[in-house]
């Protein structure tokens, strides 16, 4: 029974990691977009 509970805890850890990764990925994409806009502004000058 303990092994079963431990395996469920592992699933929760994986879910938490994947949620954190998705948030990180979204923030990274936003950062890249801001970087592109910034470089476009510099290119115009």
mmCIF entry with sequence, helices, sheets and N, C-alpha, C, O atoms, coordinates in Angstrom:
data_MODEL
# 
_entry.id   MODEL 
# 
_entity.id                         1 
_entity.type                       polymer 
_entity.pdbx_number_of_molecules   1 
# 
_entity_poly.entity_id                      1 
_entity_poly.type                           'polypeptide(L)' 
_entity_poly.nstd_linkage                   no 
_entity_poly.nstd_monomer                   no 
_entity_poly.pdbx_seq_one_letter_code       
;(UNK)(UNK)(UNK)(UNK)(UNK)(UNK)(UNK)(UNK)(UNK)(UNK)(UNK)(UNK)(UNK)(UNK)(UNK)(UNK)
(UNK)(UNK)(UNK)(UNK)(UNK)(UNK)(UNK)(UNK)(UNK)(UNK)(UNK)(UNK)(UNK)(UNK)(UNK)(UNK)
(UNK)(UNK)(UNK)(UNK)(UNK)(UNK)(UNK)(UNK)(UNK)(UNK)(UNK)(UNK)(UNK)
;
_entity_poly.pdbx_seq_one_letter_code_can   XXXXXXXXXXXXXXXXXXXXXXXXXXXXXXXXXXXXXXXXXXXXX 
_entity_poly.pdbx_strand_id                 A 
# 
loop_
_entity_poly_seq.entity_id 
_entity_poly_seq.num 
_entity_poly_seq.mon_id 
_entity_poly_seq.hetero 
1 1  UNK n 
1 2  UNK n 
1 3  UNK n 
1 4  UNK n 
1 5  UNK n 
1 6  UNK n 
1 7  UNK n 
1 8  UNK n 
1 9  UNK n 
1 10 UNK n 
1 11 UNK n 
1 12 UNK n 
1 13 UNK n 
1 14 UNK n 
1 15 UNK n 
1 16 UNK n 
1 17 UNK n 
1 18 UNK n 
1 19 UNK n 
1 20 UNK n 
1 21 UNK n 
1 22 UNK n 
1 23 UNK n 
1 24 UNK n 
1 25 UNK n 
1 26 UNK n 
1 27 UNK n 
1 28 UNK n 
1 29 UNK n 
1 30 UNK n 
1 31 UNK n 
1 32 UNK n 
1 33 UNK n 
1 34 UNK n 
1 35 UNK n 
1 36 UNK n 
1 37 UNK n 
1 38 UNK n 
1 39 UNK n 
1 40 UNK n 
1 41 UNK n 
1 42 UNK n 
1 43 UNK n 
1 44 UNK n 
1 45 UNK n 
# 
_struct_asym.id          A 
_struct_asym.entity_id   1 
# 
_struct_conf.conf_type_id            HELX_P 
_struct_conf.id                      HELX_P1 
_struct_conf.pdbx_PDB_helix_id       AA1 
_struct_conf.beg_label_comp_id       UNK 
_struct_conf.beg_label_asym_id       A 
_struct_conf.beg_label_seq_id        2 
_struct_conf.pdbx_beg_PDB_ins_code   ? 
_struct_conf.end_label_comp_id       UNK 
_struct_conf.end_label_asym_id       A 
_struct_conf.end_label_seq_id        44 
_struct_conf.pdbx_end_PDB_ins_code   ? 
_struct_conf.beg_auth_comp_id        UNK 
_struct_conf.beg_auth_asym_id        A 
_struct_conf.beg_auth_seq_id         2 
_struct_conf.end_auth_comp_id        UNK 
_struct_conf.end_auth_asym_id        A 
_struct_conf.end_auth_seq_id         44 
_struct_conf.pdbx_PDB_helix_class    1 
_struct_conf.details                 ? 
_struct_conf.pdbx_PDB_helix_length   43 
# 
_struct_conf_type.id          HELX_P 
_struct_conf_type.criteria    ? 
_struct_conf_type.reference   ? 
# 
loop_
_atom_site.group_PDB 
_atom_site.id 
_atom_site.type_symbol 
_atom_site.label_atom_id 
_atom_site.label_alt_id 
_atom_site.label_comp_id 
_atom_site.label_asym_id 
_atom_site.label_entity_id 
_atom_site.label_seq_id 
_atom_site.pdbx_PDB_ins_code 
_atom_site.Cartn_x 
_atom_site.Cartn_y 
_atom_site.Cartn_z 
_atom_site.occupancy 
_atom_site.B_iso_or_equiv 
_atom_site.pdbx_formal_charge 
_atom_site.auth_seq_id 
_atom_site.auth_comp_id 
_atom_site.auth_asym_id 
_atom_site.auth_atom_id 
_atom_site.pdbx_PDB_model_num 
ATOM 1   N N  . UNK A 1 1  ? 0.833  -1.206 0.000   1.00 0.00 ? 1  UNK A N  1 
ATOM 2   C CA . UNK A 1 1  ? 0.000  0.000  0.000   1.00 0.00 ? 1  UNK A CA 1 
ATOM 3   C C  . UNK A 1 1  ? 0.873  1.265  0.000   1.00 0.00 ? 1  UNK A C  1 
ATOM 4   O O  . UNK A 1 1  ? 0.567  2.234  -0.694  1.00 0.00 ? 1  UNK A O  1 
ATOM 5   N N  . UNK A 1 2  ? 1.952  1.247  0.778   1.00 0.00 ? 2  UNK A N  1 
ATOM 6   C CA . UNK A 1 2  ? 2.834  2.414  0.818   1.00 0.00 ? 2  UNK A CA 1 
ATOM 7   C C  . UNK A 1 2  ? 3.439  2.719  -0.551  1.00 0.00 ? 2  UNK A C  1 
ATOM 8   O O  . UNK A 1 2  ? 3.567  3.883  -0.929  1.00 0.00 ? 2  UNK A O  1 
ATOM 9   N N  . UNK A 1 3  ? 3.809  1.678  -1.290  1.00 0.00 ? 3  UNK A N  1 
ATOM 10  C CA . UNK A 1 3  ? 4.365  1.887  -2.632  1.00 0.00 ? 3  UNK A CA 1 
ATOM 11  C C  . UNK A 1 3  ? 3.351  2.576  -3.538  1.00 0.00 ? 3  UNK A C  1 
ATOM 12  O O  . UNK A 1 3  ? 3.706  3.433  -4.348  1.00 0.00 ? 3  UNK A O  1 
ATOM 13  N N  . UNK A 1 4  ? 2.090  2.193  -3.390  1.00 0.00 ? 4  UNK A N  1 
ATOM 14  C CA . UNK A 1 4  ? 1.029  2.811  -4.191  1.00 0.00 ? 4  UNK A CA 1 
ATOM 15  C C  . UNK A 1 4  ? 0.915  4.299  -3.865  1.00 0.00 ? 4  UNK A C  1 
ATOM 16  O O  . UNK A 1 4  ? 0.804  5.132  -4.764  1.00 0.00 ? 4  UNK A O  1 
ATOM 17  N N  . UNK A 1 5  ? 0.941  4.625  -2.568  1.00 0.00 ? 5  UNK A N  1 
ATOM 18  C CA . UNK A 1 5  ? 0.853  6.026  -2.142  1.00 0.00 ? 5  UNK A CA 1 
ATOM 19  C C  . UNK A 1 5  ? 2.079  6.802  -2.636  1.00 0.00 ? 5  UNK A C  1 
ATOM 20  O O  . UNK A 1 5  ? 1.953  7.936  -3.097  1.00 0.00 ? 5  UNK A O  1 
ATOM 21  N N  . UNK A 1 6  ? 3.265  6.187  -2.540  1.00 0.00 ? 6  UNK A N  1 
ATOM 22  C CA . UNK A 1 6  ? 4.487  6.841  -3.036  1.00 0.00 ? 6  UNK A CA 1 
ATOM 23  C C  . UNK A 1 6  ? 4.389  7.110  -4.531  1.00 0.00 ? 6  UNK A C  1 
ATOM 24  O O  . UNK A 1 6  ? 4.826  8.160  -5.004  1.00 0.00 ? 6  UNK A O  1 
ATOM 25  N N  . UNK A 1 7  ? 3.820  6.169  -5.277  1.00 0.00 ? 7  UNK A N  1 
ATOM 26  C CA . UNK A 1 7  ? 3.695  6.374  -6.721  1.00 0.00 ? 7  UNK A CA 1 
ATOM 27  C C  . UNK A 1 7  ? 2.733  7.525  -7.025  1.00 0.00 ? 7  UNK A C  1 
ATOM 28  O O  . UNK A 1 7  ? 2.933  8.258  -7.993  1.00 0.00 ? 7  UNK A O  1 
ATOM 29  N N  . UNK A 1 8  ? 1.695  7.687  -6.209  1.00 0.00 ? 8  UNK A N  1 
ATOM 30  C CA . UNK A 1 8  ? 0.778  8.821  -6.385  1.00 0.00 ? 8  UNK A CA 1 
ATOM 31  C C  . UNK A 1 8  ? 1.502  10.135 -6.096  1.00 0.00 ? 8  UNK A C  1 
ATOM 32  O O  . UNK A 1 8  ? 1.300  11.122 -6.804  1.00 0.00 ? 8  UNK A O  1 
ATOM 33  N N  . UNK A 1 9  ? 2.338  10.154 -5.069  1.00 0.00 ? 9  UNK A N  1 
ATOM 34  C CA . UNK A 1 9  ? 3.117  11.356 -4.770  1.00 0.00 ? 9  UNK A CA 1 
ATOM 35  C C  . UNK A 1 9  ? 4.025  11.708 -5.942  1.00 0.00 ? 9  UNK A C  1 
ATOM 36  O O  . UNK A 1 9  ? 4.204  12.883 -6.263  1.00 0.00 ? 9  UNK A O  1 
ATOM 37  N N  . UNK A 1 10 ? 4.596  10.694 -6.579  1.00 0.00 ? 10 UNK A N  1 
ATOM 38  C CA . UNK A 1 10 ? 5.431  10.926 -7.748  1.00 0.00 ? 10 UNK A CA 1 
ATOM 39  C C  . UNK A 1 10 ? 4.653  11.583 -8.873  1.00 0.00 ? 10 UNK A C  1 
ATOM 40  O O  . UNK A 1 10 ? 5.163  12.473 -9.552  1.00 0.00 ? 10 UNK A O  1 
ATOM 41  N N  . UNK A 1 11 ? 3.407  11.140 -9.070  1.00 0.00 ? 11 UNK A N  1 
ATOM 42  C CA . UNK A 1 11 ? 2.557  11.735 -10.109 1.00 0.00 ? 11 UNK A CA 1 
ATOM 43  C C  . UNK A 1 11 ? 2.311  13.205 -9.796  1.00 0.00 ? 11 UNK A C  1 
ATOM 44  O O  . UNK A 1 11 ? 2.377  14.050 -10.688 1.00 0.00 ? 11 UNK A O  1 
ATOM 45  N N  . UNK A 1 12 ? 2.027  13.513 -8.534  1.00 0.00 ? 12 UNK A N  1 
ATOM 46  C CA . UNK A 1 12 ? 1.812  14.907 -8.147  1.00 0.00 ? 12 UNK A CA 1 
ATOM 47  C C  . UNK A 1 12 ? 3.051  15.752 -8.415  1.00 0.00 ? 12 UNK A C  1 
ATOM 48  O O  . UNK A 1 12 ? 2.948  16.878 -8.900  1.00 0.00 ? 12 UNK A O  1 
ATOM 49  N N  . UNK A 1 13 ? 4.228  15.203 -8.097  1.00 0.00 ? 13 UNK A N  1 
ATOM 50  C CA . UNK A 1 13 ? 5.471  15.935 -8.352  1.00 0.00 ? 13 UNK A CA 1 
ATOM 51  C C  . UNK A 1 13 ? 5.628  16.218 -9.841  1.00 0.00 ? 13 UNK A C  1 
ATOM 52  O O  . UNK A 1 13 ? 6.025  17.317 -10.227 1.00 0.00 ? 13 UNK A O  1 
ATOM 53  N N  . UNK A 1 14 ? 5.321  15.241 -10.672 1.00 0.00 ? 14 UNK A N  1 
ATOM 54  C CA . UNK A 1 14 ? 5.446  15.416 -12.121 1.00 0.00 ? 14 UNK A CA 1 
ATOM 55  C C  . UNK A 1 14 ? 4.460  16.482 -12.610 1.00 0.00 ? 14 UNK A C  1 
ATOM 56  O O  . UNK A 1 14 ? 4.809  17.311 -13.451 1.00 0.00 ? 14 UNK A O  1 
ATOM 57  N N  . UNK A 1 15 ? 3.230  16.462 -12.085 1.00 0.00 ? 15 UNK A N  1 
ATOM 58  C CA . UNK A 1 15 ? 2.247  17.484 -12.456 1.00 0.00 ? 15 UNK A CA 1 
ATOM 59  C C  . UNK A 1 15 ? 2.749  18.868 -12.074 1.00 0.00 ? 15 UNK A C  1 
ATOM 60  O O  . UNK A 1 15 ? 2.655  19.807 -12.865 1.00 0.00 ? 15 UNK A O  1 
ATOM 61  N N  . UNK A 1 16 ? 3.286  18.998 -10.858 1.00 0.00 ? 16 UNK A N  1 
ATOM 62  C CA . UNK A 1 16 ? 3.801  20.285 -10.390 1.00 0.00 ? 16 UNK A CA 1 
ATOM 63  C C  . UNK A 1 16 ? 4.934  20.764 -11.283 1.00 0.00 ? 16 UNK A C  1 
ATOM 64  O O  . UNK A 1 16 ? 4.988  21.935 -11.658 1.00 0.00 ? 16 UNK A O  1 
ATOM 65  N N  . UNK A 1 17 ? 5.839  19.851 -11.620 1.00 0.00 ? 17 UNK A N  1 
ATOM 66  C CA . UNK A 1 17 ? 6.969  20.208 -12.490 1.00 0.00 ? 17 UNK A CA 1 
ATOM 67  C C  . UNK A 1 17 ? 6.462  20.648 -13.862 1.00 0.00 ? 17 UNK A C  1 
ATOM 68  O O  . UNK A 1 17 ? 6.951  21.635 -14.410 1.00 0.00 ? 17 UNK A O  1 
ATOM 69  N N  . UNK A 1 18 ? 5.484  19.925 -14.427 1.00 0.00 ? 18 UNK A N  1 
ATOM 70  C CA . UNK A 1 18 ? 5.000  20.275 -15.763 1.00 0.00 ? 18 UNK A CA 1 
ATOM 71  C C  . UNK A 1 18 ? 4.267  21.610 -15.748 1.00 0.00 ? 18 UNK A C  1 
ATOM 72  O O  . UNK A 1 18 ? 4.362  22.375 -16.708 1.00 0.00 ? 18 UNK A O  1 
ATOM 73  N N  . UNK A 1 19 ? 3.531  21.903 -14.665 1.00 0.00 ? 19 UNK A N  1 
ATOM 74  C CA . UNK A 1 19 ? 2.855  23.202 -14.560 1.00 0.00 ? 19 UNK A CA 1 
ATOM 75  C C  . UNK A 1 19 ? 3.894  24.311 -14.467 1.00 0.00 ? 19 UNK A C  1 
ATOM 76  O O  . UNK A 1 19 ? 3.780  25.331 -15.148 1.00 0.00 ? 19 UNK A O  1 
ATOM 77  N N  . UNK A 1 20 ? 4.914  24.115 -13.621 1.00 0.00 ? 20 UNK A N  1 
ATOM 78  C CA . UNK A 1 20 ? 5.973  25.123 -13.500 1.00 0.00 ? 20 UNK A CA 1 
ATOM 79  C C  . UNK A 1 20 ? 6.675  25.312 -14.833 1.00 0.00 ? 20 UNK A C  1 
ATOM 80  O O  . UNK A 1 20 ? 7.018  26.436 -15.199 1.00 0.00 ? 20 UNK A O  1 
ATOM 81  N N  . UNK A 1 21 ? 6.896  24.212 -15.570 1.00 0.00 ? 21 UNK A N  1 
ATOM 82  C CA . UNK A 1 21 ? 7.558  24.308 -16.868 1.00 0.00 ? 21 UNK A CA 1 
ATOM 83  C C  . UNK A 1 21 ? 6.705  25.099 -17.850 1.00 0.00 ? 21 UNK A C  1 
ATOM 84  O O  . UNK A 1 21 ? 7.225  25.929 -18.596 1.00 0.00 ? 21 UNK A O  1 
ATOM 85  N N  . UNK A 1 22 ? 5.382  24.845 -17.854 1.00 0.00 ? 22 UNK A N  1 
ATOM 86  C CA . UNK A 1 22 ? 4.496  25.581 -18.767 1.00 0.00 ? 22 UNK A CA 1 
ATOM 87  C C  . UNK A 1 22 ? 4.523  27.064 -18.465 1.00 0.00 ? 22 UNK A C  1 
ATOM 88  O O  . UNK A 1 22 ? 4.571  27.882 -19.384 1.00 0.00 ? 22 UNK A O  1 
ATOM 89  N N  . UNK A 1 23 ? 4.494  27.429 -17.180 1.00 0.00 ? 23 UNK A N  1 
ATOM 90  C CA . UNK A 1 23 ? 4.558  28.843 -16.797 1.00 0.00 ? 23 UNK A CA 1 
ATOM 91  C C  . UNK A 1 23 ? 5.884  29.441 -17.251 1.00 0.00 ? 23 UNK A C  1 
ATOM 92  O O  . UNK A 1 23 ? 5.920  30.545 -17.794 1.00 0.00 ? 23 UNK A O  1 
ATOM 93  N N  . UNK A 1 24 ? 6.980  28.702 -17.027 1.00 0.00 ? 24 UNK A N  1 
ATOM 94  C CA . UNK A 1 24 ? 8.305  29.168 -17.439 1.00 0.00 ? 24 UNK A CA 1 
ATOM 95  C C  . UNK A 1 24 ? 8.359  29.356 -18.950 1.00 0.00 ? 24 UNK A C  1 
ATOM 96  O O  . UNK A 1 24 ? 8.894  30.350 -19.441 1.00 0.00 ? 24 UNK A O  1 
ATOM 97  N N  . UNK A 1 25 ? 7.799  28.388 -19.689 1.00 0.00 ? 25 UNK A N  1 
ATOM 98  C CA . UNK A 1 25 ? 7.809  28.449 -21.147 1.00 0.00 ? 25 UNK A CA 1 
ATOM 99  C C  . UNK A 1 25 ? 7.036  29.673 -21.633 1.00 0.00 ? 25 UNK A C  1 
ATOM 100 O O  . UNK A 1 25 ? 7.477  30.358 -22.556 1.00 0.00 ? 25 UNK A O  1 
ATOM 101 N N  . UNK A 1 26 ? 5.886  29.951 -21.016 1.00 0.00 ? 26 UNK A N  1 
ATOM 102 C CA . UNK A 1 26 ? 5.068  31.110 -21.388 1.00 0.00 ? 26 UNK A CA 1 
ATOM 103 C C  . UNK A 1 26 ? 5.833  32.405 -21.119 1.00 0.00 ? 26 UNK A C  1 
ATOM 104 O O  . UNK A 1 26 ? 5.853  33.304 -21.959 1.00 0.00 ? 26 UNK A O  1 
ATOM 105 N N  . UNK A 1 27 ? 6.463  32.498 -19.941 1.00 0.00 ? 27 UNK A N  1 
ATOM 106 C CA . UNK A 1 27 ? 7.233  33.695 -19.613 1.00 0.00 ? 27 UNK A CA 1 
ATOM 107 C C  . UNK A 1 27 ? 8.412  33.859 -20.563 1.00 0.00 ? 27 UNK A C  1 
ATOM 108 O O  . UNK A 1 27 ? 8.743  34.978 -20.956 1.00 0.00 ? 27 UNK A O  1 
ATOM 109 N N  . UNK A 1 28 ? 9.045  32.749 -20.932 1.00 0.00 ? 28 UNK A N  1 
ATOM 110 C CA . UNK A 1 28 ? 10.177 32.800 -21.859 1.00 0.00 ? 28 UNK A CA 1 
ATOM 111 C C  . UNK A 1 28 ? 9.724  33.317 -23.224 1.00 0.00 ? 28 UNK A C  1 
ATOM 112 O O  . UNK A 1 28 ? 10.410 34.138 -23.832 1.00 0.00 ? 28 UNK A O  1 
ATOM 113 N N  . UNK A 1 29 ? 8.570  32.839 -23.712 1.00 0.00 ? 29 UNK A N  1 
ATOM 114 C CA . UNK A 1 29 ? 8.041  33.305 -25.000 1.00 0.00 ? 29 UNK A CA 1 
ATOM 115 C C  . UNK A 1 29 ? 7.744  34.795 -24.949 1.00 0.00 ? 29 UNK A C  1 
ATOM 116 O O  . UNK A 1 29 ? 8.047  35.518 -25.898 1.00 0.00 ? 29 UNK A O  1 
ATOM 117 N N  . UNK A 1 30 ? 7.141  35.274 -23.828 1.00 0.00 ? 30 UNK A N  1 
ATOM 118 C CA . UNK A 1 30 ? 6.856  36.700 -23.687 1.00 0.00 ? 30 UNK A CA 1 
ATOM 119 C C  . UNK A 1 30 ? 8.156  37.499 -23.687 1.00 0.00 ? 30 UNK A C  1 
ATOM 120 O O  . UNK A 1 30 ? 8.236  38.563 -24.302 1.00 0.00 ? 30 UNK A O  1 
ATOM 121 N N  . UNK A 1 31 ? 9.175  36.984 -22.995 1.00 0.00 ? 31 UNK A N  1 
ATOM 122 C CA . UNK A 1 31 ? 10.472 37.654 -22.936 1.00 0.00 ? 31 UNK A CA 1 
ATOM 123 C C  . UNK A 1 31 ? 11.088 37.750 -24.326 1.00 0.00 ? 31 UNK A C  1 
ATOM 124 O O  . UNK A 1 31 ? 11.654 38.783 -24.683 1.00 0.00 ? 31 UNK A O  1 
ATOM 125 N N  . UNK A 1 32 ? 10.982 36.682 -25.110 1.00 0.00 ? 32 UNK A N  1 
ATOM 126 C CA . UNK A 1 32 ? 11.519 36.667 -26.474 1.00 0.00 ? 32 UNK A CA 1 
ATOM 127 C C  . UNK A 1 32 ? 10.774 37.687 -27.339 1.00 0.00 ? 32 UNK A C  1 
ATOM 128 O O  . UNK A 1 32 ? 11.394 38.400 -28.129 1.00 0.00 ? 32 UNK A O  1 
ATOM 129 N N  . UNK A 1 33 ? 9.445  37.760 -27.192 1.00 0.00 ? 33 UNK A N  1 
ATOM 130 C CA . UNK A 1 33 ? 8.661  38.738 -27.963 1.00 0.00 ? 33 UNK A CA 1 
ATOM 131 C C  . UNK A 1 33 ? 9.107  40.157 -27.632 1.00 0.00 ? 33 UNK A C  1 
ATOM 132 O O  . UNK A 1 33 ? 9.286  40.979 -28.530 1.00 0.00 ? 33 UNK A O  1 
ATOM 133 N N  . UNK A 1 34 ? 9.287  40.447 -26.335 1.00 0.00 ? 34 UNK A N  1 
ATOM 134 C CA . UNK A 1 34 ? 9.740  41.778 -25.920 1.00 0.00 ? 34 UNK A CA 1 
ATOM 135 C C  . UNK A 1 34 ? 11.121 42.054 -26.510 1.00 0.00 ? 34 UNK A C  1 
ATOM 136 O O  . UNK A 1 34 ? 11.390 43.161 -26.977 1.00 0.00 ? 34 UNK A O  1 
ATOM 137 N N  . UNK A 1 35 ? 11.989 41.054 -26.489 1.00 0.00 ? 35 UNK A N  1 
ATOM 138 C CA . UNK A 1 35 ? 13.327 41.192 -27.067 1.00 0.00 ? 35 UNK A CA 1 
ATOM 139 C C  . UNK A 1 35 ? 13.272 41.503 -28.550 1.00 0.00 ? 35 UNK A C  1 
ATOM 140 O O  . UNK A 1 35 ? 14.040 42.334 -29.036 1.00 0.00 ? 35 UNK A O  1 
ATOM 141 N N  . UNK A 1 36 ? 12.366 40.841 -29.284 1.00 0.00 ? 36 UNK A N  1 
ATOM 142 C CA . UNK A 1 36 ? 12.217 41.096 -30.723 1.00 0.00 ? 36 UNK A CA 1 
ATOM 143 C C  . UNK A 1 36 ? 11.754 42.527 -30.963 1.00 0.00 ? 36 UNK A C  1 
ATOM 144 O O  . UNK A 1 36 ? 12.288 43.218 -31.831 1.00 0.00 ? 36 UNK A O  1 
ATOM 145 N N  . UNK A 1 37 ? 10.747 42.981 -30.187 1.00 0.00 ? 37 UNK A N  1 
ATOM 146 C CA . UNK A 1 37 ? 10.252 44.349 -30.344 1.00 0.00 ? 37 UNK A CA 1 
ATOM 147 C C  . UNK A 1 37 ? 11.367 45.343 -30.047 1.00 0.00 ? 37 UNK A C  1 
ATOM 148 O O  . UNK A 1 37 ? 11.528 46.334 -30.759 1.00 0.00 ? 37 UNK A O  1 
ATOM 149 N N  . UNK A 1 38 ? 12.132 45.077 -28.996 1.00 0.00 ? 38 UNK A N  1 
ATOM 150 C CA . UNK A 1 38 ? 13.229 45.959 -28.609 1.00 0.00 ? 38 UNK A CA 1 
ATOM 151 C C  . UNK A 1 38 ? 14.274 46.034 -29.718 1.00 0.00 ? 38 UNK A C  1 
ATOM 152 O O  . UNK A 1 38 ? 14.746 47.121 -30.052 1.00 0.00 ? 38 UNK A O  1 
ATOM 153 N N  . UNK A 1 39 ? 14.637 44.888 -30.292 1.00 0.00 ? 39 UNK A N  1 
ATOM 154 C CA . UNK A 1 39 ? 15.651 44.889 -31.351 1.00 0.00 ? 39 UNK A CA 1 
ATOM 155 C C  . UNK A 1 39 ? 15.112 45.579 -32.606 1.00 0.00 ? 39 UNK A C  1 
ATOM 156 O O  . UNK A 1 39 ? 15.876 46.222 -33.327 1.00 0.00 ? 39 UNK A O  1 
ATOM 157 N N  . UNK A 1 40 ? 13.810 45.457 -32.878 1.00 0.00 ? 40 UNK A N  1 
ATOM 158 C CA . UNK A 1 40 ? 13.216 46.170 -34.019 1.00 0.00 ? 40 UNK A CA 1 
ATOM 159 C C  . UNK A 1 40 ? 13.318 47.676 -33.815 1.00 0.00 ? 40 UNK A C  1 
ATOM 160 O O  . UNK A 1 40 ? 13.626 48.408 -34.754 1.00 0.00 ? 40 UNK A O  1 
ATOM 161 N N  . UNK A 1 41 ? 13.060 48.146 -32.590 1.00 0.00 ? 41 UNK A N  1 
ATOM 162 C CA . UNK A 1 41 ? 13.155 49.574 -32.288 1.00 0.00 ? 41 UNK A CA 1 
ATOM 163 C C  . UNK A 1 41 ? 14.586 50.069 -32.498 1.00 0.00 ? 41 UNK A C  1 
ATOM 164 O O  . UNK A 1 41 ? 14.795 51.131 -33.084 1.00 0.00 ? 41 UNK A O  1 
ATOM 165 N N  . UNK A 1 42 ? 15.558 49.312 -32.029 1.00 0.00 ? 42 UNK A N  1 
ATOM 166 C CA . UNK A 1 42 ? 16.966 49.703 -32.189 1.00 0.00 ? 42 UNK A CA 1 
ATOM 167 C C  . UNK A 1 42 ? 17.331 49.728 -33.672 1.00 0.00 ? 42 UNK A C  1 
ATOM 168 O O  . UNK A 1 42 ? 18.060 50.614 -34.117 1.00 0.00 ? 42 UNK A O  1 
ATOM 169 N N  . UNK A 1 43 ? 16.829 48.764 -34.434 1.00 0.00 ? 43 UNK A N  1 
ATOM 170 C CA . UNK A 1 43 ? 17.132 48.686 -35.864 1.00 0.00 ? 43 UNK A CA 1 
ATOM 171 C C  . UNK A 1 43 ? 16.604 49.919 -36.598 1.00 0.00 ? 43 UNK A C  1 
ATOM 172 O O  . UNK A 1 43 ? 17.241 50.397 -37.537 1.00 0.00 ? 43 UNK A O  1 
ATOM 173 N N  . UNK A 1 44 ? 15.443 50.442 -36.178 1.00 0.00 ? 44 UNK A N  1 
ATOM 174 C CA . UNK A 1 44 ? 14.849 51.623 -36.817 1.00 0.00 ? 44 UNK A CA 1 
ATOM 175 C C  . UNK A 1 44 ? 15.696 52.866 -36.585 1.00 0.00 ? 44 UNK A C  1 
ATOM 176 O O  . UNK A 1 44 ? 15.755 53.748 -37.443 1.00 0.00 ? 44 UNK A O  1 
ATOM 177 N N  . UNK A 1 45 ? 16.353 52.942 -35.428 1.00 0.00 ? 45 UNK A N  1 
ATOM 178 C CA . UNK A 1 45 ? 17.108 54.154 -35.051 1.00 0.00 ? 45 UNK A CA 1 
ATOM 179 C C  . UNK A 1 45 ? 18.360 54.317 -35.862 1.00 0.00 ? 45 UNK A C  1 
ATOM 180 O O  . UNK A 1 45 ? 19.101 55.281 -35.668 1.00 0.00 ? 45 UNK A O  1 
# 
